[in-house]
Amino acid sequence: MRKLMMVLMVGVLLAAIPALGGPLVKSRVSGSANWVAHVDNEQFNSTLIGQLIREDLKNQGVEEELTNFATVFSFHPLDDVRNVTIYGSGQDRQKAVVLIEGKFNKERLLALLRLNPSYQEIEYGEIVVHSWVDKKKDDPDTSETKYGCFYDDELVVMGASLEAVKHAIDVLNGSAENAVSGVFSQAALDAEGAFFQVAANNVGEVVGEEPEAAVLRQTSELGLAIGEIEGNFYVDLELKTKSEEAAQAISKIAEGIIALAALAGEEQPGLAEMAKKVKLSCERNMVRVHFESDPEKVFSFLKEQWKIKQEKAAQKQS
């Protein structure tokens, strides 16, 4: 009987392991949020494009820097962090929250935080919220107070305001409304094989009044999923607009951008090849964009674009 119980316990534990990472868990997201982004690091590391990027980071010496980071902070950003969820309401940073799930050395991290002269502890129920002042590296005269807590040993909650962190704790313990009831209905949040997912409602509130965001202000809902399935890298974007006319207008703008990219054959052959694989459809007030390609070709394209960006940056400095 004892052997049988042990076998059953091991089976349950093994079955539970994938749930530690995985896709977005809506019950962890506030019901008052109108945008959410989720990165599944475990899924990314399991994909071919993820492995290619990790190998390239190693060749460029970035992997060594990440290892040095792990030595100081006791966790590796790509190996020990399983997933990251960010959610908020509109453009107000004070309402944004970051949830980081992974393997951490809690005492080591708290010891480092306590070295900050501004460090404080704030009790909220059974949870201790930590606050500290963080000075920006690019502007030492500018500082920002941050708040965070360990909801449990493997889940960190962070925010730019104490109220946001408190509300996130309430959502996690079930005393505040979460997003399970259908706040986000975008298919992107359930996309198979996705390692990056975004959903937003009332998109105009999120993008603000910037001129380049004019198209998105005509969008009421947005869903984005990026991942790999059956050996193919894919991007799925879905926009629900405020009217059929807006959908047609966005569709025509997208068609023009894709056509221009497809004509860049001689100067940027990789861009032209990628553009030809983009599928665009428009039905009533829905615009859908689907891209699918071999991960190695996508990786080569990203390398090409990164090289072009570096060359342009070098020309500006010279």
C-alpha positions as CSV (number, residue, x, y, z in Angstrom):
1,M,0.0,0.0,0.0
2,R,2.8,2.4,0.9
3,K,4.5,1.7,-2.5
4,L,1.2,2.4,-4.3
5,M,0.8,5.7,-2.4
6,M,4.4,6.7,-3.3
7,V,3.8,5.9,-7.0
8,L,0.6,8.0,-6.9
9,M,2.3,10.9,-5.2
10,V,5.1,10.9,-7.7
11,G,2.6,10.8,-10.6
12,V,0.7,13.7,-9.2
13,L,3.9,15.7,-8.7
14,L,5.1,15.0,-12.3
15,A,1.7,16.0,-13.7
16,A,1.9,19.3,-11.7
17,I,5.3,20.3,-13.0
18,P,4.1,21.8,-16.4
19,A,1.5,23.9,-14.5
20,L,4.3,25.7,-12.7
21,G,5.1,27.5,-16.0
22,G,2.8,27.5,-19.0
23,P,0.3,29.9,-20.5
24,L,-1.4,32.8,-18.9
25,V,-3.4,32.1,-15.7
26,K,-6.3,34.5,-15.9
27,S,-7.2,34.0,-12.2
28,R,-3.9,35.9,-11.4
29,V,-5.0,38.9,-13.5
30,S,-7.2,41.7,-12.1
31,G,-10.7,42.0,-13.3
32,S,-10.2,45.7,-13.6
33,A,-7.2,45.4,-16.0
34,N,-7.8,46.3,-19.7
35,W,-4.4,45.0,-21.0
36,V,-2.2,42.0,-20.2
37,A,1.0,40.6,-21.6
38,H,2.5,37.1,-20.8
39,V,5.9,35.6,-21.5
40,D,6.2,31.8,-21.1
41,N,9.9,31.4,-20.7
42,E,9.8,27.6,-20.4
43,Q,7.9,27.4,-23.7
44,F,10.4,29.8,-25.4
45,N,13.4,27.7,-24.2
46,S,11.8,24.6,-25.7
47,T,11.3,26.1,-29.2
48,L,13.9,25.9,-32.0
49,I,13.9,29.7,-32.4
50,G,14.5,30.0,-28.6
51,Q,17.4,27.6,-28.8
52,L,18.9,29.5,-31.7
53,I,18.6,32.8,-29.9
54,R,20.2,31.3,-26.7
55,E,23.1,29.9,-28.7
56,D,23.6,33.3,-30.4
57,L,23.5,35.1,-27.0
58,K,26.2,32.6,-25.9
59,N,28.4,33.4,-28.9
60,Q,28.0,37.2,-28.2
61,G,29.0,36.8,-24.6
62,V,25.6,37.8,-23.3
63,E,25.1,34.4,-21.7
64,E,28.2,35.0,-19.6
65,E,26.7,38.3,-18.4
66,L,23.5,36.4,-17.5
67,T,25.5,33.9,-15.5
68,N,27.2,36.7,-13.6
69,F,23.8,38.2,-12.9
70,A,22.8,34.8,-11.5
71,T,25.8,34.7,-9.3
72,V,24.8,38.0,-7.7
73,F,21.0,37.7,-7.6
74,S,20.8,33.9,-7.1
75,F,18.6,33.3,-10.2
76,H,19.2,33.1,-14.0
77,P,16.7,35.4,-15.9
78,L,16.3,32.8,-18.7
79,D,16.8,29.5,-16.9
80,D,15.1,30.1,-13.5
81,V,12.3,32.4,-14.5
82,R,9.4,30.3,-15.7
83,N,7.0,33.0,-16.8
84,V,6.2,36.7,-16.5
85,T,2.8,38.4,-16.5
86,I,2.3,42.1,-16.7
87,Y,-1.1,43.7,-16.5
88,G,-2.6,47.2,-16.0
89,S,-5.3,49.7,-16.9
90,G,-4.7,52.4,-19.6
91,Q,-1.4,54.2,-19.5
92,D,-1.2,54.7,-15.8
93,R,2.1,53.1,-14.6
94,Q,0.9,53.3,-11.0
95,K,-1.8,50.6,-11.8
96,A,0.6,48.2,-13.6
97,V,1.7,45.0,-11.9
98,V,4.4,42.5,-12.8
99,L,4.1,38.8,-11.7
100,I,7.3,36.8,-11.9
101,E,7.1,33.0,-11.3
102,G,10.3,31.0,-11.0
103,K,13.0,29.6,-8.8
104,F,14.4,32.2,-6.4
105,N,16.7,32.4,-3.3
106,K,14.2,34.5,-1.3
107,E,16.6,35.3,1.6
108,R,19.4,36.3,-0.8
109,L,17.2,38.7,-2.7
110,L,15.8,40.2,0.5
111,A,19.3,40.6,1.9
112,L,20.3,42.6,-1.2
113,L,17.2,44.7,-0.9
114,R,17.9,45.6,2.7
115,L,21.2,47.1,1.6
116,N,19.2,49.9,0.0
117,P,19.2,52.9,2.5
118,S,15.5,53.6,1.7
119,Y,14.3,50.0,2.3
120,Q,11.1,49.6,4.2
121,E,8.7,46.7,5.1
122,I,5.0,47.1,5.0
123,E,2.7,44.5,6.4
124,Y,-0.4,43.6,4.4
125,G,-2.3,40.8,6.0
126,E,0.1,37.8,6.1
127,I,2.2,39.3,3.3
128,V,5.2,41.6,3.8
129,V,5.5,44.2,1.1
130,H,9.0,45.6,0.5
131,S,9.7,49.1,-0.8
132,W,12.9,50.7,-2.0
133,V,14.1,53.6,-4.0
134,D,15.7,52.7,-7.4
135,K,17.9,55.3,-9.1
136,K,17.9,55.2,-12.9
137,K,21.3,54.2,-14.4
138,D,21.0,56.7,-17.3
139,D,19.9,59.5,-15.0
140,P,21.3,59.2,-11.5
141,D,19.4,62.3,-10.4
142,T,16.1,60.6,-11.1
143,S,14.8,58.0,-8.7
144,E,11.6,55.9,-8.3
145,T,10.1,54.1,-5.4
146,K,9.2,50.5,-6.1
147,Y,7.2,47.9,-4.2
148,G,7.3,44.2,-4.3
149,C,6.6,41.0,-2.3
150,F,6.9,37.3,-2.3
151,Y,3.3,36.0,-2.6
152,D,4.9,32.6,-2.1
153,D,8.5,31.3,-2.5
154,E,8.1,31.1,-6.3
155,L,5.9,34.0,-7.1
156,V,7.1,37.7,-7.0
157,V,4.7,40.6,-7.3
158,M,6.1,44.0,-8.2
159,G,4.6,47.4,-9.0
160,A,5.2,51.2,-9.0
161,S,2.7,51.8,-6.3
162,L,1.8,50.2,-3.0
163,E,-1.9,50.2,-3.9
164,A,-1.3,48.2,-7.1
165,V,0.7,45.6,-5.2
166,K,-1.9,45.3,-2.5
167,H,-4.6,44.9,-5.2
168,A,-2.6,42.2,-6.9
169,I,-2.3,40.3,-3.6
170,D,-6.1,40.6,-3.2
171,V,-6.6,39.1,-6.7
172,L,-4.2,36.2,-5.9
173,N,-5.9,35.3,-2.7
174,G,-9.4,35.6,-4.2
175,S,-10.6,38.7,-2.3
176,A,-10.7,40.8,-5.4
177,E,-12.2,40.1,-8.8
178,N,-10.0,38.4,-11.4
179,A,-10.1,38.1,-15.1
180,V,-11.6,34.6,-15.3
181,S,-15.1,35.9,-15.9
182,G,-14.3,37.0,-19.4
183,V,-12.6,40.3,-19.2
184,F,-10.3,39.1,-22.0
185,S,-12.0,37.0,-24.7
186,Q,-9.1,37.1,-27.2
187,A,-8.2,33.8,-28.7
188,A,-4.5,34.8,-28.4
189,L,-4.6,34.0,-24.7
190,D,-5.4,30.3,-25.5
191,A,-3.1,29.9,-28.5
192,E,-1.3,26.6,-28.7
193,G,2.5,26.7,-28.5
194,A,2.6,30.5,-27.7
195,F,5.5,31.9,-25.7
196,F,4.3,35.5,-25.9
197,Q,0.7,36.7,-25.6
198,V,-0.9,40.1,-25.5
199,A,-4.6,41.1,-25.0
200,A,-6.1,44.6,-24.7
201,N,-9.5,46.0,-24.5
202,N,-10.4,49.7,-25.0
203,V,-7.1,49.9,-26.9
204,G,-7.4,53.7,-27.3
205,E,-6.8,54.1,-23.5
206,V,-3.7,52.0,-23.8
207,V,-2.0,53.6,-26.8
208,G,-2.7,57.2,-25.9
209,E,-2.7,60.2,-28.2
210,E,0.6,59.6,-30.1
211,P,0.2,60.3,-33.8
212,E,1.7,56.9,-34.7
213,A,-1.0,55.2,-32.7
214,A,-3.9,56.7,-34.7
215,V,-4.7,53.3,-36.3
216,L,-4.9,51.5,-33.0
217,R,-7.2,54.1,-31.6
218,Q,-9.8,52.8,-34.0
219,T,-9.4,49.3,-32.4
220,S,-11.6,48.2,-29.5
221,E,-9.9,44.8,-28.9
222,L,-6.4,43.5,-29.7
223,G,-5.0,40.0,-29.4
224,L,-1.4,38.9,-30.2
225,A,0.2,35.4,-30.0
226,I,3.8,34.5,-30.9
227,G,5.0,30.9,-30.7
228,E,6.0,27.7,-32.4
229,I,3.8,24.8,-33.3
230,E,4.6,21.6,-35.3
231,G,8.0,23.0,-36.0
232,N,6.8,26.3,-37.4
233,F,7.3,29.8,-36.0
234,Y,4.0,31.8,-36.1
235,V,2.6,35.2,-35.3
236,D,-1.2,35.7,-35.0
237,L,-2.6,39.2,-34.6
238,E,-6.3,40.0,-34.3
239,L,-7.9,43.4,-34.2
240,K,-11.5,44.1,-33.5
241,T,-12.3,47.6,-34.7
242,K,-15.1,50.0,-33.7
243,S,-16.7,49.8,-37.2
244,E,-16.5,47.9,-40.5
245,E,-15.2,51.1,-42.2
246,A,-12.3,51.2,-39.6
247,A,-11.5,47.5,-40.3
248,Q,-11.3,48.2,-44.1
249,A,-9.1,51.2,-43.5
250,I,-6.7,49.3,-41.3
251,S,-6.6,46.4,-43.7
252,K,-5.6,48.7,-46.6
253,I,-2.9,50.3,-44.6
254,A,-1.5,46.8,-43.6
255,E,-1.7,45.7,-47.3
256,G,0.4,48.7,-48.3
257,I,3.0,48.0,-45.7
258,I,3.3,44.3,-46.6
259,A,3.5,45.2,-50.3
260,L,6.4,47.7,-49.7
261,A,8.2,45.1,-47.6
262,A,7.8,42.5,-50.3
263,L,9.5,44.9,-52.8
264,A,12.6,45.2,-50.7
265,G,14.2,42.2,-52.4
266,E,17.6,43.5,-53.4
267,E,18.3,45.7,-50.3
268,Q,16.7,43.4,-47.7
269,P,16.0,39.9,-49.2
270,G,15.1,38.5,-45.8
271,L,12.4,41.2,-45.3
272,A,11.0,40.5,-48.7
273,E,10.8,36.8,-48.1
274,M,9.1,37.2,-44.7
275,A,6.6,39.7,-46.1
276,K,5.4,37.2,-48.7
277,K,4.4,34.8,-45.9
278,V,2.1,37.2,-44.2
279,K,-1.6,36.4,-44.7
280,L,-4.1,39.2,-44.1
281,S,-7.9,38.9,-43.9
282,C,-10.7,41.3,-43.1
283,E,-14.3,40.3,-42.2
284,R,-16.8,42.8,-40.9
285,N,-15.0,44.6,-38.1
286,M,-12.3,42.0,-37.6
287,V,-8.8,42.2,-39.1
288,R,-6.5,39.2,-38.8
289,V,-2.9,38.8,-39.7
290,H,-1.1,35.4,-39.7
291,F,2.5,34.8,-40.3
292,E,4.2,31.4,-40.4
293,S,7.7,30.3,-41.3
294,D,10.6,28.0,-40.6
295,P,12.2,29.1,-37.3
296,E,15.7,29.1,-38.8
297,K,14.7,31.5,-41.5
298,V,13.0,33.8,-39.0
299,F,16.2,33.7,-36.9
300,S,18.3,34.6,-39.9
301,F,15.9,37.5,-40.6
302,L,16.1,38.8,-37.0
303,K,19.9,38.6,-37.2
304,E,19.8,40.6,-40.5
305,Q,17.6,43.3,-39.0
306,W,19.8,43.5,-35.9
307,K,22.9,44.0,-38.1
308,I,21.1,46.8,-40.0
309,K,20.1,48.5,-36.8
310,Q,23.7,48.4,-35.5
311,E,25.1,49.8,-38.7
312,K,22.6,52.7,-38.6
313,A,23.5,53.4,-35.0
314,A,27.2,53.4,-35.8
315,Q,26.6,55.8,-38.7
316,K,24.8,58.3,-36.4
317,Q,27.7,58.2,-33.9
318,S,30.3,58.8,-36.6
